Amino acid sequence: MRNGNKYMFWIVALVAAFLLFFHLGGIPLLDPDEPVYAETPKEMIAFQDLVSPRIYGEYWYDKPPLYYWLVAGAFQIFGVNEFAARFPSAFLGLFTVMYVYQVGKRLFNERAGACAALILATSIEFFYLGKAAVTDITLNFCLTVALLSFLEKRYYLFYVFAGLATLAKGPVGILFPGAILFLYFLFTRKWRQLQEMKIPLGILIYAITALPWYVAMYAIHGNPFIETFIGFHNITRFTNPEHAAGVLWYYFIPVLILGFFPWTAVMAQSVWASLRKSGRDFNSLLFLNIWAWFIFVFFTISRTKLVSYILPMFVPLAMITGWYVATLIERQSRLKIRSWPVALVILAGLFATGLIVGSKEMPDLTAGAYAAAGVFSLMAIAAAYSLWKNKVAAALGIQIVGMAVFVVILMTMLFPAVTPVFSAKAIAEDVKLHYDGKSPLYVVKFLRPGLSFYSDLYGIEVESNWGETLLLDDVVKLEGKAYYVVRQSHYDRLADENKQSVTILAQRADRILLLKGR
């Protein structure tokens, strides 16, 4: 490893760049989230207003503007397209990996930093969200720099990036670092460290970074901004489920198992070793554990649950696991690591089986599912054999290569197969072809962001049988010519007499363009 040190930075960078940028703009934006976070910066540019986020031409208080600003900048450089919409996530994902490498090297050693960075880059949830036009990687990057800066006693950097995290996602940008630091001080009794942090100056730095946008928004929009952004999008979402199906207390257990794969197989013993056998690294590893498990518990308690919410725990988990794997490689003696290969084979077998069974429901996925299942199986068997022979470095390399091959399959076989079902791009092209430009255009809520991004037509939002907005059945009964963009499930629920009054102009998978009148 000594002779390879000077190359390690570039190895980590190239692996991470490949995973995050491969085929980045090769598939359409996936409904409904990606088009939302692409349409808003597109409208910021169109309205020449970088302060007040808009969607469908109306002010929108869902998220702070940091990701929108980054995407707007990417649009100006690369044009308005899928690559540009995803570029900030991939770019900041790469920076996160490299920052983990550098800090891991300083906290522990070069091998631990490299292992941590590569483990993070190759965990499924991280590279999936790093290739998506969503805000999660931006928040994760800001929290990562903030919390690791605290660990290295670079306090001014901590305050700046806590402020940027608040600009990325709202109050959690300061709530998470504050709670994690409090718990760390509580466990270690290092309250005197607070004196080193220059808190009054830090509050000023944080305020200068985070608050100008909030002050401007309040000055422009007043209480509606506070009530909607703070009240609904933060407090209400924490206390009341946005999606009732996601309130199960164990929701994030399978998310963690799948999202951190293939490193879930060694995660538990890494955490155990970090708390019991870490020696001089104990304080750093304790902080990383508090960081990881606070995020997990916080969102387990939260009533609204989404897969992406626990992404901020992946950095500390990767650093803990990287430290442990580096320790195993360094010792080069036969250790009790039997649980890793066994768990890896079991998990890979379960995922491979799940892919194959799932492809029965979507036959277009069959080729990609079998290819991914084969990669997971071969990776697990080869890595398990290496671990059985106590060749930990070889097992690490096998898993990294296996996940890189999986990314190729994901982006060239699996995603293209499901794109017709998960993107409004094709039906938006049909709308542009058929729409007369003057009749009412109704669109179900789920498809509206994608339709707006790809056609520049906002439409009138309807939602069949949910009661949140106009009902599809009701608007079909209205007099006059009209167009409707719906999903198959909405069309199937239409009353028979309403079905007879509309004509199907185009259909792409479960997306349908309907016309009433001539």
CORTAWO-V906464 format. One record per residue. RES is the residue in one small letter. SS is DSSP state (@ for helix, = for strand, . for the rest). PHI is phi in whole degrees, 0 to 359 (* if undefined). NEAR is the number of other ideal C-beta (glycine too) atoms within 8 Angstrom. Layout:
[[RES	SS	PHI	NEAR] [RES	SS	PHI	NEAR]]
This chain:
[[m	.	*	7] [r	.	300	4] [n	.	290	4] [g	.	266	7] [n	@	301	8] [k	@	293	5] [y	@	264	7] [m	@	296	11] [f	@	306	9] [w	@	286	7] [i	@	297	9] [v	@	298	15] [a	@	297	11] [l	@	291	8] [v	@	298	13] [a	@	295	15] [a	@	297	9] [f	@	297	10] [l	@	299	14] [l	@	273	14] [f	@	257	8] [f	.	300	9] [h	.	58	7] [l	.	299	12] [g	.	258	9] [g	.	278	8] [i	.	232	11] [p	.	295	11] [l	.	296	13] [l	.	265	10] [d	.	291	13] [p	.	264	11] [d	@	286	11] [e	@	302	14] [p	@	298	15] [v	@	300	11] [y	@	279	15] [a	@	261	14] [e	@	292	12] [t	@	298	13] [p	@	295	13] [k	@	297	12] [e	@	285	11] [m	@	303	15] [i	@	292	10] [a	@	297	6] [f	@	271	7] [q	.	53	4] [d	.	221	7] [l	.	266	6] [v	.	267	8] [s	.	260	8] [p	.	299	12] [r	=	230	13] [i	=	213	12] [y	.	58	8] [g	.	79	6] [e	=	243	6] [y	=	299	7] [w	.	221	8] [y	.	250	11] [d	.	286	7] [k	.	225	10] [p	.	295	10] [p	.	265	12] [l	@	304	12] [y	@	293	13] [y	@	299	13] [w	@	298	11] [l	@	296	11] [v	@	292	16] [a	@	302	13] [g	@	296	9] [a	@	295	12] [f	@	299	14] [q	@	292	6] [i	@	273	6] [f	@	256	8] [g	.	91	5] [v	.	276	5] [n	.	204	8] [e	@	295	13] [f	@	300	9] [a	@	296	14] [a	@	297	14] [r	@	264	14] [f	@	305	12] [p	@	301	13] [s	@	296	16] [a	@	294	13] [f	@	297	8] [l	@	289	13] [g	@	298	18] [l	@	297	14] [f	@	297	9] [t	@	298	14] [v	@	300	14] [m	@	290	13] [y	@	293	12] [v	@	299	17] [y	@	300	15] [q	@	293	9] [v	@	290	13] [g	@	301	17] [k	@	295	12] [r	@	286	7] [l	@	286	12] [f	.	243	10] [n	.	193	7] [e	@	298	9] [r	@	297	10] [a	@	295	16] [g	@	297	18] [a	@	294	16] [c	@	299	16] [a	@	299	16] [a	@	296	17] [l	@	290	14] [i	@	296	13] [l	@	299	16] [a	@	298	15] [t	.	260	14] [s	.	279	14] [i	@	302	10] [e	@	295	15] [f	@	294	14] [f	@	286	15] [y	@	294	8] [l	@	288	15] [g	@	290	13] [k	.	252	12] [a	.	240	13] [a	.	276	12] [v	.	223	12] [t	.	276	11] [d	@	295	11] [i	@	293	16] [t	@	297	15] [l	@	300	15] [n	@	299	15] [f	@	298	13] [c	@	296	15] [l	@	296	15] [t	@	299	13] [v	@	295	11] [a	@	298	16] [l	@	287	14] [l	@	289	12] [s	@	294	12] [f	@	300	12] [l	@	299	10] [e	.	266	9] [k	.	61	6] [r	.	258	8] [y	@	290	12] [y	@	297	8] [l	@	295	10] [f	@	302	15] [y	@	293	13] [v	@	298	12] [f	@	280	13] [a	@	295	16] [g	@	296	17] [l	@	294	14] [a	@	297	17] [t	@	292	15] [l	@	283	12] [a	@	272	13] [k	@	216	11] [g	.	104	11] [p	.	303	8] [v	@	298	10] [g	@	299	19] [i	@	252	13] [l	@	298	8] [f	@	295	14] [p	@	301	15] [g	@	298	8] [a	@	293	10] [i	@	294	13] [l	@	296	9] [f	@	300	8] [l	@	295	10] [y	@	296	12] [f	@	296	12] [l	@	297	7] [f	@	285	8] [t	@	263	8] [r	.	62	6] [k	.	266	7] [w	.	297	6] [r	.	295	6] [q	@	297	8] [l	@	300	8] [q	@	293	5] [e	@	287	8] [m	.	279	9] [k	.	49	7] [i	@	299	7] [p	@	303	6] [l	@	293	7] [g	@	296	13] [i	@	298	9] [l	@	296	8] [i	@	298	12] [y	@	300	14] [a	@	296	9] [i	@	297	9] [t	@	283	13] [a	@	265	15] [l	@	275	9] [p	@	306	7] [w	@	295	11] [y	@	296	9] [v	@	296	8] [a	@	298	9] [m	@	295	13] [y	@	293	10] [a	@	296	6] [i	@	277	9] [h	@	247	9] [g	.	67	8] [n	@	299	5] [p	@	305	8] [f	@	295	12] [i	@	296	10] [e	@	295	9] [t	@	280	10] [f	@	289	13] [i	@	283	10] [g	@	293	10] [f	@	275	9] [h	@	285	12] [n	@	239	12] [i	@	291	8] [t	@	296	9] [r	@	293	12] [f	@	286	9] [t	@	266	6] [n	.	227	8] [p	.	290	9] [e	.	283	6] [h	.	235	8] [a	@	301	5] [a	@	289	4] [g	@	258	11] [v	.	267	9] [l	.	298	6] [w	.	297	5] [y	.	266	6] [y	@	309	11] [f	@	275	12] [i	@	293	7] [p	@	296	8] [v	@	298	11] [l	@	293	12] [i	@	300	10] [l	@	285	11] [g	@	295	14] [f	.	266	13] [f	.	300	12] [p	.	270	15] [w	.	278	14] [t	@	303	12] [a	@	296	12] [v	@	244	15] [m	@	295	11] [a	@	298	7] [q	@	289	11] [s	@	294	13] [v	@	298	11] [w	@	299	8] [a	@	294	11] [s	@	294	16] [l	@	264	10] [r	@	244	6] [k	.	227	5] [s	.	263	11] [g	@	56	5] [r	@	292	4] [d	@	271	11] [f	@	301	9] [n	@	299	7] [s	@	297	10] [l	@	290	13] [l	@	297	13] [f	@	301	12] [l	@	296	13] [n	@	295	13] [i	@	300	12] [w	@	303	14] [a	@	297	12] [w	@	279	9] [f	@	297	12] [i	@	301	12] [f	@	298	12] [v	@	292	8] [f	@	303	10] [f	@	280	11] [t	@	293	9] [i	@	288	5] [s	.	303	10] [r	.	280	9] [t	.	264	11] [k	.	228	13] [l	.	228	7] [v	@	306	6] [s	@	284	9] [y	@	299	9] [i	@	270	14] [l	@	308	14] [p	@	300	12] [m	@	275	13] [f	@	287	15] [v	@	297	15] [p	@	297	12] [l	@	297	14] [a	@	296	16] [m	@	289	16] [i	@	296	15] [t	@	293	15] [g	@	297	18] [w	@	301	18] [y	@	291	13] [v	@	297	14] [a	@	298	14] [t	@	297	10] [l	@	297	10] [i	@	295	13] [e	@	294	7] [r	@	288	7] [q	.	51	5] [s	.	239	5] [r	.	293	3] [l	.	243	7] [k	.	275	3] [i	.	244	12] [r	@	297	7] [s	@	294	10] [w	@	298	12] [p	@	297	15] [v	@	295	9] [a	@	297	11] [l	@	297	16] [v	@	296	11] [i	@	296	8] [l	@	296	14] [a	@	298	13] [g	@	296	10] [l	@	295	8] [f	@	292	12] [a	@	298	13] [t	@	296	9] [g	@	299	8] [l	@	297	14] [i	@	292	11] [v	@	295	7] [g	@	297	10] [s	@	293	13] [k	@	294	7] [e	@	282	4] [m	.	231	10] [p	@	305	6] [d	@	296	6] [l	@	275	13] [t	@	305	8] [a	@	299	8] [g	@	295	13] [a	@	296	13] [y	@	293	11] [a	@	295	10] [a	@	295	15] [a	@	299	13] [g	@	295	9] [v	@	296	12] [f	@	299	15] [s	@	294	11] [l	@	296	9] [m	@	300	15] [a	@	295	14] [i	@	294	9] [a	@	293	10] [a	@	293	15] [a	@	297	13] [y	@	298	9] [s	@	297	12] [l	@	294	14] [w	@	298	8] [k	.	270	6] [n	.	66	10] [k	.	260	8] [v	@	293	12] [a	@	298	7] [a	@	295	8] [a	@	296	14] [l	@	300	12] [g	@	297	8] [i	@	298	12] [q	@	292	14] [i	@	295	11] [v	@	296	9] [g	@	301	15] [m	@	288	14] [a	@	295	12] [v	@	295	9] [f	@	299	11] [v	@	300	12] [v	@	299	9] [i	@	295	13] [l	@	301	11] [m	@	275	13] [t	@	252	9] [m	@	234	12] [l	@	287	12] [f	@	297	10] [p	@	301	9] [a	@	290	11] [v	@	260	11] [t	@	307	12] [p	@	302	9] [v	@	272	8] [f	@	242	7] [s	.	224	13] [a	.	268	15] [k	@	300	11] [a	@	295	12] [i	@	290	15] [a	@	295	13] [e	@	296	10] [d	@	294	12] [v	@	298	15] [k	@	299	9] [l	@	286	7] [h	@	259	11] [y	.	292	11] [d	.	276	6] [g	.	85	3] [k	.	225	3] [s	.	285	10] [p	=	301	10] [l	=	239	13] [y	=	260	14] [v	=	219	14] [v	=	291	14] [k	@	306	12] [f	@	298	7] [l	@	266	16] [r	@	297	14] [p	@	300	14] [g	@	294	16] [l	@	299	16] [s	@	297	15] [f	@	295	12] [y	@	271	11] [s	@	240	11] [d	.	62	3] [l	.	245	10] [y	.	283	7] [g	.	70	11] [i	=	249	10] [e	=	287	12] [v	=	228	14] [e	.	214	13] [s	.	290	13] [n	.	69	7] [w	.	257	7] [g	.	78	5] [e	.	284	5] [t	.	223	8] [l	=	299	10] [l	.	275	11] [l	@	302	17] [d	@	302	11] [d	@	291	8] [v	@	285	14] [v	@	293	13] [k	.	284	6] [l	.	294	8] [e	.	288	2] [g	.	97	7] [k	.	287	9] [a	=	201	14] [y	=	245	15] [y	=	222	17] [v	=	249	17] [v	=	223	14] [r	=	264	11] [q	@	303	9] [s	@	296	8] [h	@	291	11] [y	@	297	11] [d	@	297	6] [r	@	274	9] [l	.	299	13] [a	.	299	6] [d	@	304	6] [e	@	294	6] [n	@	286	11] [k	@	298	9] [q	@	289	6] [s	.	269	7] [v	.	242	12] [t	=	241	6] [i	=	279	8] [l	=	275	9] [a	=	201	10] [q	=	216	7] [r	=	235	8] [a	.	54	7] [d	.	260	7] [r	=	264	15] [i	=	229	14] [l	=	255	15] [l	=	249	13] [l	=	228	13] [k	=	244	11] [g	.	85	7] [r	.	231	3]]
